[in-house]
Amino acid sequence: MSANAPQGMSFDAQTVELSGTPVSAAEGRHPFILQVQSGGLTVRTNWELIVVPAGGALQVASSRMAPALVKESYQENLVAVGGVPPYRWRMASTADALPLGLSLSEEGLIFGSAAEANAHQFTIEVVDSIGAVARGLIVMDVVDPEIVLSITTAAAPSAIVGNQYSAKYSAKGGMEPYTWRMEGKLPGLSFQASDARLTGTPTTAGTFPFIMEVRDSSGLIDRNAYVLEVFEEGNLRIKVAGADDNRLPQGIINENYLWSDGRAVQLEASPTMGTVRWNLLQGELPPGVSFDLASSAFNGTPTATGVYPFMVSATNERNETRRSTYVIVVTEADGSTGGGGGDGCRCLLGSSGESESPWALLLATGIVLVGIRRRRRNA
């Protein structure tokens, strides 16, 4: 709970109960936010408690009901203040309707089992014992617990200084419409929350972290952290996707050539502007492994141990070309033919990819072989 309870009342986070007897000094409106966290999922809902003096004019105190879960039993009471109890409740008109599967009793109990997820608004009336009538607008969400909200944009496309930039962010799940927000400063760029688009003309080269947040109409939230790389024009480079050290993972004979978490091994060119043409120029890949020129991904299962240096090139739409050298080392499952580190990770060996010289193929091979021989001597 984001605010203090009215004087004389308290909130119990264990039982999720707000209880007590408010004192006269607590009269008025008390807005607060109720937050629930479960695993990586967070739900925040805005509430307002109105404390009124005893007696007075008849009013509907309820405004937002607790969310209902699809196909689960629901019971929640409407609340009125003032007038002369007891109260009788009814829908304000035939045009007002509860969520499908729920009913309203004369005692003000909304009950039943909601049939489908959606956001609802409806008007109810309360009548006291002397015939006074009050109306109130009720907001209520029906949530499917199996539906989660998630941002689906995997990474921020890189940008070039002085070039127009546009990147659209997307989400799925939850209940539309979505509300977007960005945290962070990106020189020359601005975020259009109405269509979740980052646009502008970058003014400064560098690496810029930022966070995207999306919220659905029921209060579900997802947040993703991104890094935008802004390059000077003509600064094309090749790197191993998802590898901070720009090294290809080690291969294990007769096992699919993948990262240890099952991701595909792939090269990428930065900045990612337009179509990139890939070529395998020199050297050789391990038998059983291929390089897909369309996706720049490695596929297959290595069938022979050894050290395999090779050179690739990437050419962008401006005809800028970058060449880089890499090495794949294939070992037995126990690493008996070589490898570095010895901690069982598949991502320890490879070339940094910085050299464009064909001689780098021989140099990379020599370095890896020397490392293997040293390891065997130490063994």
MOZI-V795444 format. One record per pair of residues at least 24 apart in sequence whose C-alpha atoms are under 8 Angstrom apart, sorted by sequence separation. I is the first residue (numbers start at 1). J is the second residue. D is the distance in Angstrom with one decimal. If there is no record, write none. Layout:
BEGIN
[[I,J,D] [I,J,D]]
END
This chain:
BEGIN
[[6,30,7.0] [27,51,4.6] [28,52,6.4] [57,81,7.8] [58,82,4.3] [59,83,7.7] [98,122,6.9] [117,141,7.5] [118,142,5.2] [149,173,4.4] [165,189,8.0] [186,210,8.0] [205,229,7.6] [206,230,5.2] [241,265,7.3] [284,308,6.0] [285,309,7.2] [305,329,7.4] [306,330,5.3] [326,350,6.0] [327,351,5.2] [5,30,7.9] [26,51,6.5] [27,52,5.3] [57,82,5.0] [58,83,4.3] [97,122,6.2] [117,142,4.7] [118,143,6.8] [148,173,5.3] [149,174,4.7] [184,209,6.8] [185,210,7.1] [205,230,4.7] [206,231,6.6] [240,265,7.7] [241,266,5.6] [283,308,7.3] [284,309,6.4] [285,310,6.9] [305,330,4.6] [306,331,6.7] [326,351,4.4] [27,53,6.8] [55,81,7.6] [56,82,4.8] [57,83,5.4] [58,84,7.8] [96,122,5.2] [116,142,6.9] [117,143,4.9] [147,173,5.9] [148,174,5.5] [170,196,7.2] [184,210,4.6] [204,230,7.1] [205,231,5.0] [240,266,6.1] [241,267,5.4] [283,309,5.7] [284,310,5.5] [304,330,7.1] [305,331,5.0] [325,351,6.5] [326,352,6.7] [54,81,7.9] [55,82,4.5] [56,83,6.1] [96,123,6.1] [116,143,7.8] [117,144,5.6] [147,174,5.9] [168,195,7.7] [169,196,5.4] [183,210,5.6] [184,211,6.6] [205,232,5.9] [240,267,4.6] [241,268,5.8] [283,310,4.0] [305,332,6.8] [325,352,7.5] [326,353,5.4] [3,31,7.7] [54,82,6.5] [55,83,6.0] [96,124,7.9] [114,142,7.0] [116,144,7.4] [168,196,5.9] [169,197,6.1] [182,210,7.2] [183,211,5.0] [202,230,7.2] [239,267,5.8] [240,268,6.2] [268,296,6.9] [282,310,5.4] [283,311,6.3] [302,330,7.2] [325,353,4.6] [3,32,5.4] [22,51,7.3] [24,53,7.1] [52,81,7.4] [55,84,7.5] [79,108,7.4] [168,197,4.4] [182,211,5.7] [183,212,6.5] [238,267,6.9] [239,268,5.6] [266,295,7.9] [267,296,5.5] [281,310,7.4] [282,311,5.1] [324,353,4.6] [325,354,6.9] [2,32,5.7] [3,33,7.2] [78,108,5.1] [93,123,7.8] [167,197,5.6] [168,198,6.4] [182,212,4.7] [238,268,5.8] [239,269,6.4] [266,296,5.7] [267,297,6.3] [280,310,7.6] [281,311,5.4] [282,312,7.4] [324,354,5.8] [325,355,6.1] [1,32,6.7] [2,33,5.2] [77,108,5.6] [78,109,6.2] [92,123,5.5] [166,197,6.8] [167,198,5.1] [181,212,6.0] [182,213,6.2] [238,269,4.6] [239,270,7.8] [266,297,4.1] [280,311,6.2] [281,312,5.4] [306,337,7.4] [324,355,5.7] [325,356,6.6] [340,371,7.6] [1,33,5.7] [2,34,6.5] [77,109,4.4] [78,110,7.4] [91,123,6.4] [92,124,4.7] [166,198,5.6] [167,199,6.6] [180,212,7.4] [181,213,5.1] [237,269,5.7] [238,270,6.4] [257,289,7.5] [265,297,5.8] [266,298,6.0] [280,312,4.5] [281,313,6.9] [305,337,7.1] [323,355,7.5] [324,356,5.2] [339,371,7.7] [1,34,4.7] [2,35,7.9] [76,109,5.7] [77,110,6.1] [91,124,4.4] [92,125,5.2] [165,198,7.7] [166,199,4.4] [180,213,5.7] [181,214,6.4] [236,269,6.9] [237,270,5.4] [264,297,6.8] [265,298,5.6] [279,312,5.6] [280,313,6.6] [323,356,5.0] [338,371,7.7] [339,372,6.6] [1,35,6.3] [75,109,6.6] [76,110,5.3] [90,124,5.9] [91,125,5.9] [165,199,5.4] [166,200,6.8] [180,214,4.5] [236,270,5.7] [237,271,7.5] [264,298,7.2] [265,299,7.9] [278,312,7.1] [279,313,5.2] [322,356,7.6] [338,372,4.7] [75,110,5.6] [76,111,6.6] [89,124,7.2] [90,125,5.4] [164,199,7.6] [165,200,5.4] [179,214,5.6] [180,215,6.5] [236,271,6.2] [264,299,7.8] [278,313,5.7] [279,314,6.7] [325,360,6.7] [326,361,7.9] [337,372,7.3] [338,373,8.0] [74,110,7.5] [75,111,4.4] [89,125,5.8] [90,126,6.6] [164,200,5.9] [165,201,5.7] [178,214,6.4] [179,215,5.1] [235,271,7.7] [278,314,4.7] [325,361,6.6] [74,111,5.2] [75,112,6.9] [89,126,4.6] [164,201,4.7] [165,202,7.3] [178,215,5.6] [179,216,6.3] [277,314,5.6] [278,315,6.6] [327,364,7.0] [338,375,7.2] [73,111,7.5] [74,112,5.4] [88,126,5.6] [89,127,6.5] [163,201,5.6] [164,202,7.5] [178,216,4.5] [179,217,7.9] [276,314,6.3] [277,315,5.1] [326,364,7.9] [327,365,7.6] [338,376,7.8] [73,112,5.7] [74,113,5.8] [87,126,6.4] [88,127,5.1] [162,201,5.7] [163,202,6.8] [177,216,6.1] [178,217,6.5] [276,315,5.5] [277,316,6.5] [73,113,4.8] [74,114,7.7] [87,127,5.5] [88,128,6.4] [161,201,7.1] [162,202,5.8] [176,216,5.7] [177,217,5.9] [231,271,6.7] [276,316,4.6] [72,113,5.3] [73,114,7.8] [87,128,4.5] [161,202,4.9] [162,203,6.1] [175,216,5.4] [176,217,5.9] [230,271,7.5] [257,298,7.4] [275,316,6.2] [276,317,6.7] [71,113,5.2] [72,114,6.9] [86,128,6.0] [87,129,6.4] [160,202,6.7] [161,203,5.4] [174,216,5.9] [175,217,5.6] [229,271,7.6] [257,299,6.6] [274,316,7.0] [275,317,6.2] [286,328,7.4] [70,113,6.9] [71,114,5.5] [85,128,5.6] [86,129,5.8] [92,135,7.3] [99,142,7.7] [159,202,7.1] [161,204,6.1] [171,214,7.6] [174,217,7.8] [175,218,6.4] [256,299,7.8] [257,300,6.1] [273,316,7.5] [274,317,6.3] [285,328,7.5] [69,113,8.0] [70,114,5.2] [71,115,5.7] [84,128,5.5] [85,129,5.8] [161,205,6.2] [174,218,7.5] [256,300,5.9] [257,301,5.6] [273,317,7.8] [286,330,7.5] [69,114,6.8] [70,115,5.7] [71,116,7.7] [83,128,6.2] [84,129,5.7] [160,205,7.6] [256,301,4.4] [257,302,7.0] [269,314,6.8] [311,356,8.0] [68,114,6.8] [70,116,5.6] [80,126,7.4] [84,130,6.7] [174,220,6.8] [255,301,5.4] [256,302,7.2] [70,117,6.2] [254,301,5.6] [255,302,6.8] [311,358,7.6] [69,117,7.8] [253,301,7.2] [254,302,5.7] [83,132,7.1] [253,302,5.2] [254,303,5.5] [252,302,7.0] [253,303,5.5] [311,361,7.4] [251,302,7.0] [253,304,6.1] [310,361,6.3] [253,305,6.2] [309,361,5.6] [252,305,7.9] [309,362,7.9] [309,364,6.8] [119,175,7.8] [309,365,6.3] [118,175,6.9] [308,365,7.5] [117,175,7.9] [307,365,6.7] [307,368,7.4] [307,369,7.7] [151,214,7.3] [60,125,7.9] [60,126,7.1] [149,216,7.5] [159,228,7.5] [161,230,6.4] [58,128,7.6] [156,226,6.2] [158,228,5.8] [159,229,6.3] [160,230,5.4] [161,231,6.1] [149,220,6.4] [150,221,7.9] [151,222,6.5] [155,226,6.4] [156,227,6.5] [157,228,7.0] [158,229,4.9] [159,230,4.6] [160,231,4.8] [161,232,5.4] [68,140,7.9] [70,142,6.4] [148,220,7.7] [149,221,6.7] [150,222,5.6] [151,223,7.3] [155,227,7.7] [156,228,5.7] [157,229,7.8] [158,230,5.9] [159,231,6.2] [160,232,5.7] [161,233,6.4] [63,136,7.0] [65,138,7.0] [67,140,6.1] [68,141,6.4] [69,142,5.7] [70,143,6.0] [149,222,6.3] [151,224,7.0] [158,231,7.7] [160,233,5.8] [58,132,7.0] [60,134,6.4] [62,136,7.5] [63,137,6.1] [64,138,5.6] [65,139,6.3] [66,140,6.9] [67,141,4.9] [68,142,4.7] [69,143,5.0] [70,144,5.1] [58,133,7.1] [59,134,5.6] [60,135,6.3] [61,136,7.8] [63,138,4.7] [64,139,4.6] [65,140,5.2] [66,141,7.7] [67,142,5.6] [68,143,6.1] [69,144,5.7] [70,145,7.3] [143,218,7.3] [58,134,6.1] [59,135,7.4] [60,136,5.4] [62,138,7.0] [63,139,6.2] [64,140,5.9] [65,141,7.8] [67,143,6.7] [69,145,6.6] [238,314,7.3] [282,358,7.7] [59,136,7.9] [141,218,6.1] [251,328,6.8] [253,330,6.2] [248,326,7.2] [250,328,6.1] [251,329,6.0] [252,330,5.4] [253,331,6.0] [283,361,7.2] [247,326,7.5] [248,327,7.0] [249,328,7.1] [250,329,5.3] [251,330,4.4] [252,331,5.2] [253,332,5.5] [248,328,6.5] [250,330,6.1] [251,331,6.4] [252,332,5.8] [253,333,6.8] [250,331,7.7] [252,333,5.7] [236,320,7.0] [238,322,7.0] [236,321,7.2] [237,322,6.1] [238,323,7.6] [260,345,7.2] [234,320,6.8] [236,322,6.4] [238,324,6.8] [260,346,6.2] [259,346,6.8] [259,347,7.3] [250,339,7.6] [251,346,6.8] [250,346,4.8] [249,346,5.1] [250,347,5.5] [119,217,7.2] [249,347,3.6] [250,348,6.4] [119,218,7.2] [248,347,6.3] [249,348,6.1] [250,349,5.6] [247,347,7.1] [248,348,7.8] [249,349,6.1] [250,350,7.3] [247,348,7.4] [248,349,6.6] [249,350,6.8] [247,349,6.5] [248,350,5.1] [247,350,4.8] [248,351,7.2] [247,351,5.6] [246,351,7.6] [247,352,5.5] [246,352,5.4] [247,353,7.6] [245,352,7.1] [246,353,7.0] [160,271,6.9] [158,270,6.6] [159,271,6.0] [158,271,4.9] [159,272,7.3] [157,271,7.6] [158,272,5.5] [159,273,7.3] [239,353,7.2] [157,272,6.1] [158,273,7.4] [238,353,7.4] [157,273,7.9] [45,218,7.9] [45,219,6.0] [44,219,5.4] [43,219,5.3] [44,220,7.1] [43,220,4.8] [42,220,6.2] [43,221,6.4] [41,220,7.5] [42,221,5.9] [41,221,7.1] [42,222,7.8] [41,222,7.4]]
END
